[in-house]
Amino acid sequence: MRLLFQRLHLLPRNQMFSDWSVRRHFLKRSPVCFKSRSFGAAWSIHGFVTIFRSTMSGEDLISVDYEVFGRVQGVFFRKYTQAEGKKLGLVGWVQNTGAGTVQGQLQGPRSKVEEMQEWLKSTGSPKSHITKAEFNNEKTIDSLEHSSFNIVK
């Protein structure tokens, strides 16, 4: 804890963010993070990515599973889902199912996950046609269980 406090204390003010955001240092690398609730910050194990969470927002991290139905395979749905998840700063995974649907898991701040849920229900990839999206197993988590947003094959 003392090391984490020392690192937070040494950062310039312009590197503090009011919401979840990523500050990449030196190289582009996938973050492998843990979250410290007491300081509202997450640190990458390798030190290349630093994620800050505003202590003022009080926004919880959540995890939710999803499944999207309709014309969602063969239309780059997984690729667009991964891109949108990364854009929103979420982590998780997406994969095709044998039943012709797409399923996965989202993790991140509640507001960003809700934004992604709306995207999955109504937008998707340009050539997709979504008939419905189901969301299950929503839970509050203390730390992110994934390091990035992956396409599972």
DSSP file with accessible surface (Angstrom, degrees, kcal/mol):
  #  RESIDUE AA STRUCTURE BP1 BP2  ACC     N-H-->O    O-->H-N    N-H-->O    O-->H-N    TCO  KAPPA ALPHA  PHI   PSI    X-CA   Y-CA   Z-CA
    1    1 A M     >        0   0  144      0, 0.0     4,-2.4     0, 0.0     5,-0.2   0.000 360.0 360.0 360.0 -39.9    0.0    0.0    0.0
    2    2 A R  H  >  +     0   0  195      1,-0.2     4,-2.6     2,-0.2     5,-0.2   0.912 360.0  50.3 -62.7 -40.7    2.8    2.4    0.9
    3    3 A L  H  > S+     0   0  103      2,-0.2     4,-2.5     1,-0.2    -1,-0.2   0.919 110.1  50.6 -62.3 -43.4    4.4    1.9   -2.6
    4    4 A L  H  > S+     0   0   18      2,-0.2     4,-2.4     1,-0.2     5,-0.2   0.934 111.2  48.4 -60.6 -44.5    1.0    2.6   -4.3
    5    5 A F  H  X S+     0   0  102     -4,-2.4     4,-2.7     1,-0.2    -2,-0.2   0.927 110.5  51.2 -62.3 -43.1    0.6    5.8   -2.2
    6    6 A Q  H  X S+     0   0   97     -4,-2.6     4,-1.5     1,-0.2    -1,-0.2   0.924 111.0  48.2 -61.5 -41.8    4.1    6.9   -3.1
    7    7 A R  H  X S+     0   0  114     -4,-2.5     4,-0.6     1,-0.2    -1,-0.2   0.910 113.3  47.2 -65.8 -41.0    3.4    6.4   -6.8
    8    8 A L  H >< S+     0   0   20     -4,-2.4     3,-0.9     1,-0.2    -1,-0.2   0.911 110.8  52.5 -64.2 -41.8    0.1    8.2   -6.7
    9    9 A H  H 3< S+     0   0  140     -4,-2.7    -1,-0.2     1,-0.2    -2,-0.2   0.817 106.7  53.0 -65.7 -29.8    1.7   11.1   -4.8
   10   10 A L  H 3< S+     0   0  139     -4,-1.5    -1,-0.2    -5,-0.2    -2,-0.2   0.589  84.4 106.1 -84.6 -10.0    4.5   11.5   -7.3
   11   11 A L  S << S-     0   0   35     -3,-0.9     5,-0.0    -4,-0.6     2,-0.0  -0.471  76.3-113.0 -74.5 140.0    2.3   11.8  -10.4
   12   12 A P    >   -     0   0   66      0, 0.0     3,-1.9     0, 0.0     4,-0.1  -0.338  27.7-114.2 -64.6 152.4    1.8   15.3  -11.9
   13   13 A R  G >  S+     0   0  228      1,-0.3     3,-1.9     2,-0.2    -2,-0.1   0.826 112.4  66.1 -60.0 -32.0   -1.7   16.7  -11.6
   14   14 A N  G 3  S+     0   0  130      1,-0.3    -1,-0.3     3,-0.0    -3,-0.0   0.591  94.7  60.2 -69.8  -7.0   -2.2   16.6  -15.4
   15   15 A Q  G <  S+     0   0   28     -3,-1.9     2,-0.4     2,-0.1    -1,-0.3   0.362  82.8  98.4 -98.8   5.1   -2.1   12.8  -15.2
   16   16 A M    <   -     0   0   88     -3,-1.9     2,-0.3    -4,-0.1    38,-0.0  -0.788  58.8-163.0 -91.1 134.9   -5.1   12.6  -12.8
   17   17 A F        -     0   0   71     -2,-0.4     4,-0.1     4,-0.1    -2,-0.1  -0.886  23.1-141.4-120.4 150.2   -8.4   11.8  -14.6
   18   18 A S  S    S+     0   0  100     -2,-0.3    36,-0.3    36,-0.1     2,-0.3   0.584  87.5  25.4 -86.0 -11.6  -12.0   12.3  -13.3
   19   19 A D  S    S-     0   0   51     34,-0.1    33,-0.3    38,-0.0     2,-0.2  -0.859 109.0 -61.0-137.7 176.7  -13.2    9.0  -14.9
   20   20 A W  S    S+     0   0   33     -2,-0.3     2,-0.3    31,-0.1    33,-0.1  -0.442  71.7 147.9 -63.4 123.7  -11.7    5.7  -16.0
   21   21 A S  E     -A   52   0A  34     31,-0.6    31,-0.8    -2,-0.2     2,-0.5  -0.978  41.7-118.2-153.1 165.2   -9.2    6.4  -18.6
   22   22 A V  E     -A   51   0A  62     -2,-0.3     2,-0.6    29,-0.2    29,-0.2  -0.897  13.0-166.9-116.0 133.9   -5.9    5.0  -19.8
   23   23 A R  E     -A   50   0A 102     27,-1.6    27,-1.4    -2,-0.5     2,-0.4  -0.956  18.1-153.2-114.8 108.8   -2.5    6.7  -19.8
   24   24 A R  E     -A   49   0A 120     -2,-0.6     2,-0.5    25,-0.2    25,-0.2  -0.724   8.0-160.1 -88.7 132.2   -0.2    4.6  -21.9
   25   25 A H        -     0   0   39     23,-3.0     2,-2.8    -2,-0.4     4,-0.1  -0.935  58.3 -32.5-113.7 132.9    3.5    4.9  -21.0
   26   26 A F  S    S+     0   0  187     -2,-0.5     2,-0.3     2,-0.0    -2,-0.1  -0.273 123.9  25.9  65.9 -65.0    6.4    4.0  -23.3
   27   27 A L  S    S-     0   0   84     -2,-2.8     2,-0.8    21,-0.1    -2,-0.3  -0.930  81.1-108.4-130.1 154.6    4.8    1.1  -25.3
   28   28 A K        +     0   0  180     -2,-0.3     2,-0.3    -4,-0.1    21,-0.1  -0.745  55.8 155.6 -80.9 114.6    1.3    0.0  -26.2
   29   29 A R        -     0   0  119     -2,-0.8    -4,-0.1    19,-0.1    -2,-0.0  -0.972  49.7 -98.3-138.7 152.7    0.7   -3.0  -24.1
   30   30 A S        -     0   0   77     -2,-0.3     2,-0.2     1,-0.1   118,-0.1  -0.535  46.4-118.0 -69.4 131.5   -2.4   -4.8  -22.8
   31   31 A P        -     0   0   21      0, 0.0     2,-0.5     0, 0.0    -1,-0.1  -0.493  22.3-166.1 -74.6 138.9   -3.0   -3.7  -19.2
   32   32 A V        +     0   0   56     -2,-0.2    13,-2.2    17,-0.1     2,-0.3  -0.965  32.0 177.3-118.9 106.2   -2.9   -6.3  -16.5
   33   33 A C  E     -B   44   0A  25     -2,-0.5     2,-0.3   113,-0.2    11,-0.2  -0.788  33.6-169.4-121.9 156.8   -4.5   -4.5  -13.6
   34   34 A F  E     -B   43   0A 106      9,-1.0     9,-1.2    -2,-0.3     2,-0.4  -0.939  27.2-129.1-131.1 157.2   -5.7   -4.7  -10.0
   35   35 A K  E     -B   42   0A  21     -2,-0.3     2,-0.7     7,-0.2     7,-0.2  -0.902   6.8-154.8-112.8 135.0   -7.8   -2.1   -8.3
   36   36 A S  E  >> -B   41   0A  10      5,-3.0     5,-1.4    -2,-0.4     4,-1.2  -0.908   5.3-167.7-105.2 108.9   -7.1   -0.5   -5.0
   37   37 A R  T  45S+     0   0  116     -2,-0.7    -1,-0.2     1,-0.2     3,-0.1   0.863  82.9  62.0 -62.1 -37.5  -10.4    0.8   -3.5
   38   38 A S  T  45S+     0   0   77      1,-0.2    -1,-0.2    -3,-0.1    -2,-0.0   0.844 118.3  25.4 -65.1 -31.5   -8.7    2.8   -0.8
   39   39 A F  T  45S-     0   0   66     -3,-0.5    -1,-0.2     2,-0.2    -2,-0.2   0.453 101.4-125.6-109.6  -2.7   -6.9    5.1   -3.3
   40   40 A G  T  <5S+     0   0    6     -4,-1.2    13,-2.4     1,-0.2     2,-0.3   0.868  71.0 114.7  64.6  34.9   -9.3    4.7   -6.3
   41   41 A A  E   < -BC  36  52A   1     -5,-1.4    -5,-3.0    11,-0.2     2,-0.4  -0.967  51.6-153.8-137.5 152.6   -6.6    3.7   -8.6
   42   42 A A  E     -BC  35  51A   1      9,-2.8     9,-1.9    -2,-0.3     2,-0.4  -0.983  13.9-160.2-124.0 142.1   -5.6    0.7  -10.6
   43   43 A W  E     -BC  34  50A  18     -9,-1.2    -9,-1.0    -2,-0.4     2,-0.2  -0.944  18.2-123.3-122.9 140.9   -2.0   -0.1  -11.6
   44   44 A S  E     -B   33   0A   5      5,-1.5     3,-0.4    -2,-0.4   -11,-0.2  -0.543  20.5-130.0 -76.5 147.5   -0.7   -2.3  -14.3
   45   45 A I  S    S+     0   0  114    -13,-2.2    -1,-0.1     1,-0.2   -12,-0.1   0.897 110.0  44.6 -64.9 -37.7    1.7   -5.0  -13.1
   46   46 A H  S    S-     0   0  129    -14,-0.2    -1,-0.2     3,-0.0    -2,-0.0   0.586 108.3-125.4 -84.5 -10.1    4.2   -4.0  -15.7
   47   47 A G  S    S+     0   0   29     -3,-0.4    -2,-0.1     2,-0.2     3,-0.1   0.586  80.8 110.6  81.7   7.7    3.8   -0.3  -15.1
   48   48 A F  S    S+     0   0   43      1,-0.2   -23,-3.0   -18,-0.1     2,-0.4   0.729  76.3  41.8 -87.3 -22.6    3.0    0.6  -18.8
   49   49 A V  E     -A   24   0A   1    -25,-0.2    -5,-1.5   -17,-0.1     2,-0.5  -0.990  63.3-170.1-129.8 132.7   -0.6    1.4  -18.2
   50   50 A T  E     -AC  23  43A   4    -27,-1.4   -27,-1.6    -2,-0.4     2,-0.5  -0.987   4.7-167.0-121.5 128.7   -2.1    3.4  -15.4
   51   51 A I  E     -AC  22  42A  14     -9,-1.9    -9,-2.8    -2,-0.5     2,-0.4  -0.965   5.0-162.0-117.2 131.2   -5.8    3.6  -14.8
   52   52 A F  E     -AC  21  41A   9    -31,-0.8   -31,-0.6    -2,-0.5     2,-0.4  -0.883   3.8-162.0-111.9 144.7   -7.4    6.1  -12.5
   53   53 A R        -     0   0   22    -13,-2.4     2,-0.2    -2,-0.4   -34,-0.1  -0.987  27.3-116.3-123.8 131.3  -10.8    6.1  -11.0
   54   54 A S     >  -     0   0   20     -2,-0.4     4,-0.8   -36,-0.3     5,-0.3  -0.439  13.0-156.3 -67.2 128.4  -12.3    9.2   -9.5
   55   55 A T  T  4 S+     0   0  102     -2,-0.2    -1,-0.2     1,-0.2   -15,-0.1   0.712  93.2  61.1 -75.5 -17.7  -13.0    8.8   -5.8
   56   56 A M  T  4 S+     0   0  169      1,-0.2    -1,-0.2   -38,-0.1    -2,-0.1   0.814  97.2  56.4 -76.7 -31.8  -15.7   11.5   -6.2
   57   57 A S  T  4 S-     0   0   60     -3,-0.2    -1,-0.2   -39,-0.2    -2,-0.2   0.844  81.5-157.6 -72.8 -33.1  -17.8    9.6   -8.6
   58   58 A G     <  +     0   0   53     -4,-0.8     2,-0.3     1,-0.2    -3,-0.1   0.724  30.7 163.9  63.5  20.2  -18.3    6.5   -6.4
   59   59 A E        -     0   0   35     -5,-0.3    -1,-0.2     1,-0.1     2,-0.1  -0.564  30.3-134.5 -78.4 128.2  -19.0    4.5   -9.5
   60   60 A D        -     0   0   57     -2,-0.3    50,-2.0    -3,-0.1     2,-0.4  -0.432  12.0-118.8 -78.0 154.8  -18.8    0.7   -9.0
   61   61 A L  E     -DE 109 141B   0     80,-0.6    80,-2.2    48,-0.2     2,-0.3  -0.770  38.8-172.6 -85.7 135.9  -17.1   -1.7  -11.2
   62   62 A I  E     -DE 108 140B   0     46,-2.9    46,-1.9    -2,-0.4     2,-0.4  -0.915  19.0-151.3-130.1 160.9  -19.6   -4.3  -12.6
   63   63 A S  E     +DE 107 139B   1     76,-2.5    76,-2.3    -2,-0.3     2,-0.3  -0.985  18.4 175.8-127.2 137.3  -19.5   -7.5  -14.6
   64   64 A V  E     -D  106   0B   1     42,-2.3    42,-2.8    -2,-0.4     2,-0.3  -0.997  21.4-141.0-144.5 138.7  -22.3   -8.6  -16.8
   65   65 A D  E     -DE 105 136B  42     71,-2.8    71,-2.4    -2,-0.3     2,-0.3  -0.735  26.5-172.1 -92.7 149.7  -22.7  -11.6  -19.2
   66   66 A Y  E     -DE 104 135B   6     38,-2.5    38,-2.0    -2,-0.3     2,-0.3  -0.962  20.5-166.4-142.0 158.0  -24.6  -11.1  -22.5
   67   67 A E  E     -DE 103 134B  46     67,-2.1    67,-2.9    -2,-0.3     2,-0.5  -0.973  12.9-156.7-143.4 131.8  -26.0  -12.9  -25.5
   68   68 A V  E     -DE 102 133B   0     34,-3.3    34,-1.9    -2,-0.3     2,-0.3  -0.932   9.1-160.6-115.1 131.8  -27.1  -11.2  -28.7
   69   69 A F  E     + E   0 132B  45     63,-3.2    62,-2.3    -2,-0.5    63,-1.0  -0.756  46.3  48.8-111.2 156.0  -29.6  -12.7  -31.1
   70   70 A G  E    S- E   0 130B  31     -2,-0.3     2,-1.5    60,-0.3     3,-0.2  -0.867 109.2 -14.8 121.0-153.3  -30.3  -12.1  -34.8
   71   71 A R  E    S+ E   0 129B 151     58,-2.5    58,-1.7    -2,-0.3    30,-0.1  -0.681  85.8 129.6 -87.2  87.3  -28.0  -11.8  -37.8
   72   72 A V        +     0   0    1     -2,-1.5     2,-0.4    28,-0.5     5,-0.3   0.359  45.0  78.4-125.6   1.0  -24.9  -11.4  -35.8
   73   73 A Q  S    S+     0   0   69     -3,-0.2    29,-0.0    27,-0.2    28,-0.0  -0.910  96.1  19.3-113.3 142.9  -22.5  -13.9  -37.3
   74   74 A G  S    S+     0   0   76     -2,-0.4    -1,-0.2     1,-0.0    -3,-0.0   0.634 103.5  88.9  79.1  13.3  -20.6  -13.4  -40.5
   75   75 A V  S    S-     0   0    5     -3,-0.3    52,-0.5    51,-0.0    53,-0.2   0.037 107.0-102.0-130.0  24.9  -21.1   -9.6  -40.3
   76   76 A F  S  > S+     0   0  153     51,-0.1     4,-2.3    49,-0.1     5,-0.2   0.739  73.4 145.0  61.7  26.8  -18.0   -8.6  -38.2
   77   77 A F  H  >  +     0   0    2     -5,-0.3     4,-2.4     1,-0.2     5,-0.2   0.913  68.8  49.5 -62.5 -43.1  -20.1   -8.3  -35.1
   78   78 A R  H  > S+     0   0   64     -6,-0.2     4,-2.7     2,-0.2    -1,-0.2   0.916 110.9  49.9 -62.9 -42.7  -17.3   -9.6  -32.8
   79   79 A K  H  > S+     0   0  126      1,-0.2     4,-2.3     2,-0.2    -1,-0.2   0.926 113.5  44.9 -62.6 -44.9  -14.8   -7.2  -34.3
   80   80 A Y  H  X S+     0   0  109     -4,-2.3     4,-2.6     2,-0.2    -1,-0.2   0.869 112.3  52.9 -67.9 -35.1  -17.1   -4.2  -33.9
   81   81 A T  H  X S+     0   0    0     -4,-2.4     4,-2.7    -5,-0.2    -2,-0.2   0.934 109.9  48.0 -65.2 -44.2  -18.0   -5.3  -30.3
   82   82 A Q  H  X S+     0   0   33     -4,-2.7     4,-2.6     2,-0.2     5,-0.2   0.936 112.8  48.5 -60.5 -45.7  -14.3   -5.5  -29.4
   83   83 A A  H  X S+     0   0   58     -4,-2.3     4,-2.4     1,-0.2    -2,-0.2   0.915 113.2  46.7 -63.0 -43.0  -13.6   -2.1  -30.9
   84   84 A E  H  X S+     0   0   30     -4,-2.6     4,-2.0     2,-0.2    -1,-0.2   0.915 112.0  51.1 -67.4 -41.3  -16.6   -0.5  -29.1
   85   85 A G  H  <>S+     0   0    0     -4,-2.7     5,-2.9     1,-0.2     4,-0.4   0.927 112.2  46.0 -60.5 -44.8  -15.6   -2.1  -25.8
   86   86 A K  H ><5S+     0   0  118     -4,-2.6     3,-1.1     1,-0.2    -1,-0.2   0.899 109.2  55.6 -64.4 -40.5  -12.1   -0.9  -26.1
   87   87 A K  H 3<5S+     0   0  150     -4,-2.4    -1,-0.2     1,-0.3    -2,-0.2   0.879 110.0  46.1 -59.7 -37.1  -13.3    2.6  -27.0
   88   88 A L  T 3<5S-     0   0   16     -4,-2.0    -1,-0.3    -5,-0.1    -2,-0.2   0.487 118.1-113.1 -84.3  -4.8  -15.4    2.7  -23.9
   89   89 A G  T < 5 +     0   0   47     -3,-1.1    -3,-0.2    -4,-0.4     2,-0.2   0.742  68.3 142.5  79.9  24.3  -12.5    1.4  -21.8
   90   90 A L      < -     0   0    5     -5,-2.9     2,-0.3    -6,-0.2    -1,-0.2  -0.536  37.5-149.6 -93.2 162.0  -14.1   -1.9  -20.9
   91   91 A V  E     +F  107   0B  13     16,-2.3    16,-2.2    -2,-0.2     2,-0.3  -0.854  43.7  86.4-123.0 163.3  -12.6   -5.3  -20.6
   92   92 A G  E     -Fg 106 149B   0     56,-2.2    58,-2.3    -2,-0.3     2,-0.3  -0.994  60.9 -84.7 149.3-150.1  -14.0   -8.7  -21.3
   93   93 A W  E     -Fg 105 150B  60     12,-1.7    12,-1.8    -2,-0.3     2,-0.3  -0.967  18.6-157.2-154.8 163.8  -14.6  -11.1  -24.2
   94   94 A V  E     +Fg 104 151B   0     56,-1.7    58,-3.2    -2,-0.3     2,-0.3  -0.990  17.5 167.3-145.5 141.9  -16.9  -11.9  -27.1
   95   95 A Q  E     -Fg 103 152B  47      8,-2.7     8,-2.8    -2,-0.3     2,-0.2  -0.993  34.1-110.0-153.0 155.1  -17.4  -15.2  -29.1
   96   96 A N  E     -F  102   0B  52     56,-0.5     2,-0.3    -2,-0.3     6,-0.2  -0.552  33.2-144.5 -76.9 153.2  -19.7  -16.8  -31.6
   97   97 A T    >   -     0   0   25      4,-2.4     3,-1.5    -2,-0.2    -1,-0.0  -0.787  23.4-115.1-114.0 164.4  -21.9  -19.7  -30.4
   98   98 A G  T 3  S+     0   0   94     -2,-0.3    -1,-0.1     1,-0.3    -2,-0.0   0.703 113.3  65.1 -68.1 -18.8  -23.0  -22.8  -32.2
   99   99 A A  T 3  S-     0   0   86      2,-0.1    -1,-0.3     1,-0.0     3,-0.1   0.389 121.3-102.8 -85.8   2.2  -26.6  -21.6  -32.0
  100  100 A G  S <  S+     0   0   30     -3,-1.5   -28,-0.5     1,-0.3   -27,-0.2   0.603  86.7 111.3  87.2  12.7  -25.8  -18.6  -34.3
  101  101 A T        -     0   0    7    -32,-0.1    -4,-2.4   -30,-0.1     2,-0.4  -0.522  64.0-123.4-106.5 178.9  -25.7  -16.0  -31.5
  102  102 A V  E     +DF  68  96B   0    -34,-1.9   -34,-3.3    -6,-0.2     2,-0.3  -0.989  30.8 179.1-122.9 134.4  -22.8  -14.0  -30.0
  103  103 A Q  E     +DF  67  95B  60     -8,-2.8    -8,-2.7    -2,-0.4     2,-0.3  -0.887  12.1 128.7-131.2 164.6  -22.1  -14.1  -26.3
  104  104 A G  E     -DF  66  94B   3    -38,-2.0   -38,-2.5    -2,-0.3     2,-0.4  -0.978  43.4 -92.3 178.2-165.9  -19.6  -12.6  -24.0
  105  105 A Q  E     -DF  65  93B  23    -12,-1.8   -12,-1.7    -2,-0.3     2,-0.4  -0.997  22.0-157.9-139.8 140.9  -18.8  -10.7  -20.8
  106  106 A L  E     -DF  64  92B   0    -42,-2.8   -42,-2.3    -2,-0.4     2,-0.3  -0.945  10.9-179.8-117.0 141.8  -18.3   -7.0  -20.1
  107  107 A Q  E     +DF  63  91B   0    -16,-2.2   -16,-2.3    -2,-0.4   -44,-0.2  -0.998  31.9  78.3-141.8 138.7  -16.5   -5.5  -17.1
  108  108 A G  E    S-D   62   0B   2    -46,-1.9   -46,-2.9    -2,-0.3    33,-0.1  -0.963  79.8 -16.6 159.9-168.5  -15.9   -1.9  -16.2
  109  109 A P  E  >  -D   61   0B   3      0, 0.0     4,-2.4     0, 0.0     3,-0.5  -0.331  65.1-116.1 -61.8 143.9  -17.5    1.2  -14.6
  110  110 A R  H  > S+     0   0   71    -50,-2.0     4,-2.6     1,-0.2     5,-0.2   0.874 112.2  51.1 -51.0 -46.9  -21.3    0.9  -14.4
  111  111 A S  H  > S+     0   0   46      1,-0.2     4,-1.9     2,-0.2    -1,-0.2   0.895 112.2  46.4 -63.3 -37.8  -22.0    3.9  -16.7
  112  112 A K  H  > S+     0   0   49     -3,-0.5     4,-2.2     2,-0.2    -1,-0.2   0.883 111.8  50.5 -72.6 -37.9  -19.7    2.5  -19.5
  113  113 A V  H  X S+     0   0    0     -4,-2.4     4,-2.6     2,-0.2    -2,-0.2   0.928 110.5  50.2 -64.5 -41.9  -21.1   -1.0  -19.2
  114  114 A E  H  X S+     0   0   96     -4,-2.6     4,-2.0    -5,-0.2    -2,-0.2   0.894 109.2  51.8 -63.7 -37.9  -24.7    0.4  -19.5
  115  115 A E  H  X S+     0   0   94     -4,-1.9     4,-1.9    -5,-0.2    -1,-0.2   0.919 111.1  47.5 -63.0 -41.5  -23.6    2.4  -22.6
  116  116 A M  H  X S+     0   0    0     -4,-2.2     4,-2.6     2,-0.2    -2,-0.2   0.883 107.8  56.1 -68.0 -36.9  -22.2   -0.8  -24.1
  117  117 A Q  H  X S+     0   0   24     -4,-2.6     4,-1.9     1,-0.2    -1,-0.2   0.920 107.8  48.5 -61.0 -42.4  -25.4   -2.7  -23.3
  118  118 A E  H  X S+     0   0  103     -4,-2.0     4,-2.0     2,-0.2     5,-0.4   0.905 110.5  51.3 -64.2 -40.8  -27.4   -0.1  -25.2
  119  119 A W  H  X>S+     0   0   27     -4,-1.9     4,-2.4     1,-0.2     5,-1.2   0.919 110.0  49.5 -61.3 -43.4  -24.9   -0.5  -28.2
  120  120 A L  H  <5S+     0   0    0     -4,-2.6    -1,-0.2     1,-0.2    -2,-0.2   0.844 113.6  46.8 -65.8 -33.2  -25.3   -4.3  -28.1
  121  121 A K  H  <5S+     0   0  101     -4,-1.9    -1,-0.2    -5,-0.2    -2,-0.2   0.842 131.2  12.6 -75.3 -34.4  -29.2   -3.9  -28.1
  122  122 A S  H  <5S+     0   0   73     -4,-2.0    -3,-0.2    -5,-0.2    -2,-0.2   0.676 126.9  31.0-123.1 -22.4  -29.5   -1.4  -30.8
  123  123 A T  T  <5 +     0   0   79     -4,-2.4    -3,-0.2    -5,-0.4     5,-0.1   0.846  61.3 147.9-109.4 -73.5  -26.4   -0.7  -32.9
  124  124 A G      < -     0   0    5     -5,-1.2    -3,-0.1   -44,-0.1   -52,-0.1  -0.180  66.4 -21.5  65.7-158.7  -23.9   -3.6  -33.4
  125  125 A S  S >  S-     0   0    3      1,-0.1     3,-1.5   -53,-0.0   -48,-0.1  -0.438  71.9-105.0 -80.3 159.9  -22.0   -3.9  -36.7
  126  126 A P  T 3  S+     0   0   99      0, 0.0    -1,-0.1     0, 0.0   -50,-0.1   0.839 119.3  39.8 -56.2 -35.4  -23.2   -2.1  -39.8
  127  127 A K  T 3  S+     0   0  151    -52,-0.5     2,-0.1     2,-0.0   -51,-0.1   0.419  95.6 104.2 -97.3   3.4  -24.5   -5.3  -41.5
  128  128 A S    <   -     0   0   20     -3,-1.5     2,-0.4   -53,-0.2   -56,-0.2  -0.407  54.7-154.9 -81.2 159.8  -25.9   -6.9  -38.4
  129  129 A H  E     -E   71   0B 127    -58,-1.7   -58,-2.5    -2,-0.1     2,-0.5  -0.918  13.1-157.3-134.3 106.4  -29.6   -7.2  -37.6
  130  130 A I  E     +E   70   0B  30     -2,-0.4   -60,-0.3   -60,-0.2     3,-0.1  -0.746  18.5 176.0 -90.4 125.5  -30.2   -7.5  -33.8
  131  131 A T  E     -     0   0B  91    -62,-2.3     2,-0.3    -2,-0.5   -61,-0.2   0.797  69.5 -19.9 -95.0 -35.4  -33.5   -9.1  -32.7
  132  132 A K  E     -E   69   0B 103    -63,-1.0   -63,-3.2   -12,-0.1    -1,-0.4  -0.979  50.2-148.4-164.6 159.8  -32.7   -9.1  -29.0
  133  133 A A  E     -E   68   0B  20     -2,-0.3     2,-0.4   -65,-0.2   -65,-0.2  -0.999  13.9-158.1-133.6 132.3  -30.0   -8.9  -26.4
  134  134 A E  E     -E   67   0B  71    -67,-2.9   -67,-2.1    -2,-0.4     2,-0.4  -0.926   2.1-162.5-113.1 139.8  -30.1  -10.6  -23.1
  135  135 A F  E     +E   66   0B  49     -2,-0.4     2,-0.3   -69,-0.2   -69,-0.2  -0.981  17.5 167.8-124.6 128.8  -28.0   -9.6  -20.1
  136  136 A N  E     +E   65   0B  85    -71,-2.4   -71,-2.8    -2,-0.4    -2,-0.0  -0.877  48.1  30.0-134.6 166.5  -27.4  -12.0  -17.1
  137  137 A N  E     -     0   0B 115     -2,-0.3     2,-0.3     1,-0.2    -1,-0.1   0.819  65.4-179.4  55.1  39.5  -25.3  -12.4  -14.0
  138  138 A E  E     +     0   0B  94    -74,-0.1     2,-0.3    -3,-0.1   -74,-0.2  -0.553  12.5 160.6 -70.9 130.2  -24.8   -8.7  -13.3
  139  139 A K  E     -E   63   0B 106    -76,-2.3   -76,-2.5    -2,-0.3     2,-0.3  -0.995  43.1-111.1-150.0 152.5  -22.6   -8.3  -10.2
  140  140 A T  E     -E   62   0B  73     -2,-0.3     2,-0.3   -78,-0.2   -78,-0.3  -0.681  37.8-164.4 -81.3 136.4  -20.4   -5.7   -8.5
  141  141 A I  E     -E   61   0B  12    -80,-2.2   -80,-0.6    -2,-0.3     3,-0.1  -0.890  25.0-145.0-124.0 153.8  -16.7   -6.6   -8.6
  142  142 A D  S    S+     0   0  110     -2,-0.3     2,-0.3     1,-0.2    -1,-0.1   0.731  85.2  11.6 -85.9 -26.9  -13.7   -5.4   -6.7
  143  143 A S  S    S-     0   0   51   -109,-0.1     2,-0.2   -82,-0.1    -1,-0.2  -0.983  86.4 -91.8-149.5 158.1  -11.3   -5.8   -9.5
  144  144 A L        -     0   0   26     -2,-0.3  -111,-0.1     1,-0.1  -109,-0.1  -0.517  25.2-160.4 -71.9 135.0  -11.2   -6.4  -13.2
  145  145 A E  S    S+     0   0  109     -2,-0.2     2,-0.3   -54,-0.1    -1,-0.1   0.516  73.9  54.4 -94.5  -8.2  -10.9  -10.1  -14.1
  146  146 A H        -     0   0   52      1,-0.1  -113,-0.2   -53,-0.0     3,-0.1  -0.899  66.4-148.2-123.4 157.1   -9.7   -9.5  -17.6
  147  147 A S  S    S-     0   0   40     -2,-0.3     2,-0.3  -115,-0.1    -1,-0.1   0.618  78.5  -7.9 -99.9 -15.7   -6.8   -7.5  -18.9
  148  148 A S  S    S-     0   0   17    -56,-0.2   -56,-2.2  -118,-0.1     2,-0.6  -0.891  82.8 -80.2-159.0-172.4   -8.3   -6.4  -22.3
  149  149 A F  E     -g   92   0B   0    -58,-0.3     2,-0.3    -2,-0.3   -56,-0.2  -0.925  55.1-172.5-107.5 112.4  -11.3   -7.0  -24.6
  150  150 A N  E     -g   93   0B  73    -58,-2.3   -56,-1.7    -2,-0.6     2,-0.6  -0.787  28.3-133.8-112.8 150.0  -10.7  -10.2  -26.5
  151  151 A I  E     -g   94   0B  45     -2,-0.3     2,-0.5   -58,-0.2   -56,-0.2  -0.885  26.2-151.4 -94.0 121.5  -12.3  -12.1  -29.4
  152  152 A V  E      g   95   0B  54    -58,-3.2   -56,-0.5    -2,-0.6   -59,-0.0  -0.840 360.0 360.0 -96.1 128.6  -12.5  -15.8  -28.4
  153  153 A K              0   0  210     -2,-0.5   -58,-0.0   -58,-0.1    -2,-0.0  -0.658 360.0 360.0-101.8 360.0  -12.5  -18.2  -31.3
